[in-house]
Amino acid sequence: MAEITFFDLASRPKNSCWSLNPWKTRLQLNYKGVKYNTEWLEYPDLAPRLKSLGLDPNAAGVSAASYTSPAVLFHDDSKAFMDSKSIATEIEKRYPSPVLPVKTPMQERLEKVFLDVQDTLRPELVPRVPKNLLNPRSKEYFERTRAERLQMSLDEFERRGGGQQAWEKASEGLKKIAGLLQENEGPFFDGEQVSFADFIFVGYLRFVEILNGPLFDWMTQRHSAFARLYDASKQWLARDDY
């Protein structure tokens, strides 16, 4: 019997985990071996469904949206949590074995570099989300809200910042991340011990693989440390559609 309901983002042609943030939580749940079920939500349904659980909106600066995936509901006490980092801390508290270090010094170092990489590759990836993955209701919502935030259409966003220029611009940051992985001789950022830092980057690699296979191949072929990390994490990527 499931102990947790995990709220993930719906997709087509079938529901399966695709977004980098829900992947962080799903990877942790799979690693822990926790019994959970997935409730798939369309983008317009996130706010009303998560609000119904008693969740407060995201704090300022956490996200541009008030309610986001991932979120979880613990069945034993009906407490709900939103935001992958808050969820990670709570899961570690409730399920301490096997251990998954959260908020490590290496994670802080990774995030400083990773944010720039994400920003640089966003025009190459985000416009593909509604085209390749979303059902009609979510597609309309996603395109409209992102255009409002960007003050331009997603097609224009891609034209201005996507393509080979984005790949090359991200090169230096990706090289730094590969260097962090190599510091402790891998396959994980802290050597043989997997941590939440790994799930942050593995979730992103899976997101890239789903949306842009050539970019994923370019990243993993250029940096063998990425391929090694990804291969070491495949057992936790396997459960993605329930």
Residue pairs with C-beta under 8 A, 6 or more apart in sequence:
1 35
2 35
2 36
2 37
2 75
3 34
3 35
3 36
3 74
3 75
3 76
4 29
4 34
4 35
4 36
4 37
4 72
4 73
4 74
4 75
5 36
5 37
5 38
5 39
5 72
5 73
5 75
6 22
6 25
6 26
6 29
6 36
6 37
6 38
6 39
6 70
6 71
6 72
7 38
7 39
7 41
7 46
7 49
7 50
7 69
7 70
7 71
7 72
7 73
8 15
8 17
8 19
8 22
8 26
8 38
8 39
8 40
8 41
8 69
8 70
9 17
9 18
9 19
9 22
9 40
9 41
9 43
9 69
9 138
10 40
10 41
10 42
10 134
10 135
10 138
11 18
11 40
11 133
11 134
11 135
12 133
12 134
12 135
14 241
15 38
15 40
15 241
16 240
16 241
17 23
17 26
17 206
17 240
17 241
18 133
18 206
18 207
18 210
18 211
19 69
19 207
20 203
20 204
20 206
20 207
21 68
21 69
21 70
21 84
21 203
22 69
22 70
22 84
22 203
23 199
23 202
23 203
23 204
23 206
23 207
24 70
24 84
24 88
24 196
24 199
24 200
24 203
25 70
25 72
25 84
25 87
25 88
25 91
26 70
26 239
26 240
27 199
27 202
27 203
27 233
27 236
27 237
28 87
28 88
28 91
28 100
28 196
28 199
29 36
29 91
30 235
30 236
30 237
30 238
30 239
31 98
31 100
31 194
31 199
31 236
32 91
32 95
32 98
32 100
34 91
34 95
36 72
37 242
38 241
38 242
39 49
41 49
41 69
42 135
42 137
42 138
42 141
43 134
43 137
43 138
43 141
43 142
43 145
44 137
44 138
44 141
46 65
46 67
46 68
46 69
47 66
47 67
50 67
50 71
50 80
50 82
51 67
53 71
53 73
53 80
54 80
55 67
55 71
55 80
55 81
55 82
57 66
57 67
58 65
58 66
58 67
58 68
58 82
58 83
62 83
63 83
64 149
65 145
67 82
68 82
68 83
70 82
70 83
70 84
70 87
71 80
71 81
71 82
71 87
72 80
72 81
72 87
72 90
72 91
73 79
73 80
74 80
74 81
74 90
74 94
81 87
81 90
85 102
85 103
88 100
88 102
88 196
89 102
89 103
91 100
92 99
92 100
92 102
100 194
100 195
100 196
101 190
101 193
101 195
101 196
102 195
102 196
103 196
104 189
104 190
104 195
104 196
104 197
106 180
106 184
106 189
106 190
106 195
106 197
107 189
107 195
107 196
107 197
107 200
109 180
110 177
110 180
110 189
110 197
110 200
110 201
111 200
113 173
113 176
113 177
113 180
114 173
114 177
114 200
114 201
114 204
116 173
117 170
117 173
117 174
117 177
118 204
120 161
120 166
120 169
120 170
120 173
121 166
121 167
121 170
121 208
121 215
122 161
123 157
123 158
123 160
123 161
123 162
123 166
124 158
124 161
124 162
124 163
124 166
124 167
124 212
124 215
125 207
125 208
125 211
125 212
125 215
126 146
126 154
126 157
127 154
127 155
127 157
127 158
127 162
128 211
128 212
129 142
129 211
130 138
130 139
130 142
130 143
130 154
132 210
132 211
133 210
133 211
134 142
143 153
143 154
146 154
146 157
147 153
147 154
150 157
152 160
167 215
167 218
171 222
174 219
174 222
174 223
174 226
175 223
177 201
177 223
177 226
178 223
178 225
178 226
180 189
181 187
181 188
181 189
181 225
181 226
181 228
181 229
182 225
184 190
184 191
185 191
186 225
186 228
186 229
186 232
187 225
187 228
187 229
187 231
187 232
188 194
188 195
188 197
188 198
188 229
188 232
189 195
189 197
189 198
189 201
190 197
194 232
194 233
198 229
198 233
199 233
199 236
201 229
202 229
202 230
202 233
202 236
202 237
205 216
205 219
205 220
205 226
205 229
205 230
206 237
208 215
208 216
208 219
209 216
219 226
220 226
220 227
220 230
221 227
